[in-house]
């Protein structure tokens, strides 16, 4: 276990940018910190810190080693936590960040049942309009729409939603007409989600895929707001076919390009490691369990 002790000392020096501050934080003599760092540099044959009278800074080799040590120490901590979890119920503060759709559609509605099953877990849910990230300080899980392009994260698909279509109000269609091909969407007003600049359309008969970027005077990072604008005759919008059925029956909306459907949207639970604390694993498994019902 001595190598882990050396890693902890190295990481603390890198964070504090000071041998003395690291020693105070760890509760060990400053001489021990200096000796351990010297031994580490001697063993690897590289200088890990540039030292000055005011502070120490990482060299290129030190930055690489720091990133690896942080990851290894976090994995070790989580492995220890998982052993502890075998004999205790999941507990503690669970910090979650999510976009509006996964938060409102899946997380919030399930929180009452989740809290009944896991009364010792305190959930803190931050709903954001930009791209949520598990890399932010303190975040245990980020729920986001795919594809997930962030590096150094682990993404697990929670739900895949299909059967999306394009719809517009009768007023809009009366004034501007209906497009007959995906290419004609360029001549129409598209109500786009701020984070989804393109619509991937699939022909239901042939399977042909067309990607379009409709012009949009208004882009909003909230689907409900876009749908409100659609009902007001402001343009063409994406709706789930099941959700919109009553509005179509009442004559408030009409299907546009009915032979085309939008490519499926996937939503993911994203963490910084495959080894997650029991409290985070409990929520992910609970959501997956609900999707299988």
Secondary structure as GFF3:
##gff-version 3
##sequence-region A 1 293
A	DSSP	alpha_helix	2	16	.	.	.	ID=ss1
A	DSSP	alpha_helix	19	26	.	.	.	ID=ss2
A	DSSP	alpha_helix	30	44	.	.	.	ID=ss3
A	DSSP	beta_strand	49	51	.	.	.	ID=ss4
A	DSSP	beta_strand	56	58	.	.	.	ID=ss5
A	DSSP	alpha_helix	60	85	.	.	.	ID=ss6
A	DSSP	beta_strand	92	98	.	.	.	ID=ss7
A	DSSP	alpha_helix	100	102	.	.	.	ID=ss8
A	DSSP	pi_helix	103	107	.	.	.	ID=ss9
A	DSSP	alpha_helix	108	117	.	.	.	ID=ss10
A	DSSP	beta_strand	121	127	.	.	.	ID=ss11
A	DSSP	beta_strand	141	145	.	.	.	ID=ss12
A	DSSP	beta_strand	154	161	.	.	.	ID=ss13
A	DSSP	beta_strand	164	168	.	.	.	ID=ss14
A	DSSP	alpha_helix	170	176	.	.	.	ID=ss15
A	DSSP	three_ten_helix	182	187	.	.	.	ID=ss16
A	DSSP	beta_strand	192	193	.	.	.	ID=ss17
A	DSSP	beta_strand	199	203	.	.	.	ID=ss18
A	DSSP	beta_strand	209	212	.	.	.	ID=ss19
A	DSSP	beta_strand	219	220	.	.	.	ID=ss20
A	DSSP	alpha_helix	223	231	.	.	.	ID=ss21
A	DSSP	beta_strand	237	240	.	.	.	ID=ss22
A	DSSP	alpha_helix	241	249	.	.	.	ID=ss23
A	DSSP	beta_strand	254	256	.	.	.	ID=ss24
A	DSSP	beta_strand	260	262	.	.	.	ID=ss25
A	DSSP	beta_strand	265	271	.	.	.	ID=ss26
A	DSSP	alpha_helix	278	291	.	.	.	ID=ss27
###
